Structure formats: structure tokens, C-alpha cells
Amino acid sequence: MRARYVAERFLDDPGLVTSVRNMEGYTGTYRNRRVSVMGTGMGIPSTLIYTTELIREYAVTTLIRVGSAGGIAEDLELRDIVIAAGASTDSNTNRTRFGGFDFAAIPDFALTRLLVETAEEHHVSVRVGGIVSSDQFYQPQAEFIARARKMGALAAEMEAAGLFGVAAEHGVRAGAILTISDIIDGDGDLNPTERE
């Protein structure tokens, strides 16, 4: 539903172009440029299916994850915006992709800079830094958040590290901009409508 919301709010003449596997994708124009908005589902495996198909079958060269995340940094508040400068992960997808070695899951620098500059032009405050992409929505390791916070992670979500890995594999650009929808180990969260 988030893809529909973004398409209807920001694109001119958006049209539904796919709903394969019940995941909606829309194409329209933004400032006279064709832009598509596609849902990816939840988690790295689902994200990798859709982003790989977008790259291979539709020649997409720029991918921006627009999503939500749980705040880890103690000074983050609900609705704060985080732009990922890198994504640590407990997933093995990038290790598998990189022949058993650890892969530094980082976004395209120029695209990340553009996201930051665009936010500044619109007087939107953002935090830029490392995040965590976890395969676990309900993290079973109690010390995980404390460790991530100590290591400087700003937020936790479930897709960006995989997105950055598949983008690197295919030589395309990727970035991630996230709204803090809840504070992990803290008070408050946004309801589903507010998350959109």
C-alpha cells in the first residue's frame, strides 16, 4: 500500500503496471521524468526478488528504499528521518554473494549526497549514518540493540543491506531513506496509517 500512497501523492498520471505476487508497482512522471514506485515486501529475501527483477528485466539503474525503521540511537524521536550511510546485517545474503567474505553494504555516495542535499533544500532535518538490517523482526538476542547502539547504529530495519548488495552486484545505484516509526527499547510507535 505504501507504493500506491507514494505514487498517488508524488507522481503525475501514476498507473498500476504490476501486481505480481500481490506486490504493487506504479509508473508515472515526476518533473517530466518517468519514475516507478514498487513495493518489495518485508525482509531481505523478498526485497532481493523484486530489486533483481527490476534491474534484470526493466533495466532499472537507480533504486531508493523509502521505508520505516526502529530507532536505536538514544536521541532519535518518532518521525525523525535517517539516511543510511551503510547497513550492517545478520543476513548471509551478501556473504554468499561475495564468495564467503564480508561485504561492506554501502549505498551509492552520489545518490546519498543527493538525498541529503534534497532534504536540506526542503529544510528537513536528517541523520546520516550506519543502520542495521536484520532478518529478525523480533530480535531474540536481548543484547543485540545495546551492541548496535554501542557501535553507532542509528536504526534497525530489514531490507537495506540486501538492497545495497544486489545494487553492487549489478553495478547500479541504491540508497535508503527511513522514517523512525518506533523507538526500540523505548516508548511509542506510529500506527500503520502514520507509517505510510
Secondary structure, 3 states (H helix, E strand, C coil): CHHHHHHHHHCEEEEEEECHHHCCEEEEEECCEEEEEECCCCCHHHHHHHHHHHHHHHCCCEEEEEEEEEECCCCCCCCCEEEEEEEEECCCHHHHHCCCCCCCCCCCHHHHHHHHHHHHHCCCCEEEEEEEECCCCCCCCCCHHHHHHHCCCCEEECCHHHHHHHHHHHCCEEEEEEEEEEECCCCCECCHHHHC
